């Protein structure tokens, strides 16, 4: 399996080195962010930040439909 993969990569590098580099950089761009130490902290911050904030019960939520009644 490793021999076939090595032969494929050597053949691809000989024919299209730009594509091999492109796919290598793309693979690194997908894999490396999850290995970053900042990934852990960004996940912690996202868990601690609420998606919706509390609204006081007497405060109106959203725009008033009064303009529709006045048509």
Secondary structure as GFF3:
##gff-version 3
##sequence-region A 1 71
A	DSSP	alpha_helix	2	15	.	.	.	ID=ss1
A	DSSP	alpha_helix	17	35	.	.	.	ID=ss2
A	DSSP	alpha_helix	37	48	.	.	.	ID=ss3
A	DSSP	alpha_helix	66	69	.	.	.	ID=ss4
###
